[in-house]
Amino acid sequence: MEAYCLKCRTKREVQGAKQITMKNGKPATQGKCPVCSTTMFRIGKG
């Protein structure tokens, strides 16, 4: 799954993606950027 990395400012493949539920109850995907290791989020079902 791809997500936008705010640090690299480009779309990258999420490494170690896992499904989470945010505080407001919406689904999201969380993982790390393979280049800079920043935590990346993608809101919505994935």
Summary of the structure (lengths in Angstrom):
residues: 46
radius of gyration: 10.1
end to end distance: 7.5
largest distance: 29.7
contacts: 115
relative contact order: 0.35
helix: 0%
strand: 57%
